[in-house]
Amino acid sequence: MSDAFLRQLLDAAQRGDSDAIGTILEVFKPMIYKNSCINGYFDGDCFQELCIKFIYCIKNFKFTNISDVTKYFC
C-alpha cells in the first residue's frame, strides 16, 4: 500500500467513511490478530478491544509534519 493511498484512506476514515475504516482494519488485521494472543492462545475479547482502540486511533490521528506515514508501521 502506497503512502499516498494510505493517507487518502485515513483522510476518508476521519471523515466517517466506514468503507475506508474497514479497508484499513483489513490491512492491519494480521498485526492485530498477532497481538491478541495471550500465553500462546488467541483471545477474542482482546482482539475485539484492540480493533475498537485501533478504530478510535484512526479517527483521532493528527497529521503534523509527516511526509511518510508508512514509516510508523511495523
Buried (B, 14 or more C-beta within 10 A) or exposed (E): EEEEEBBEBBEBBBEEEEEBBEBBBEEBBEEBBEEBEEEEEEEEEBBEEBBEEBBEEBEEEEEEEEEEBEEEEE
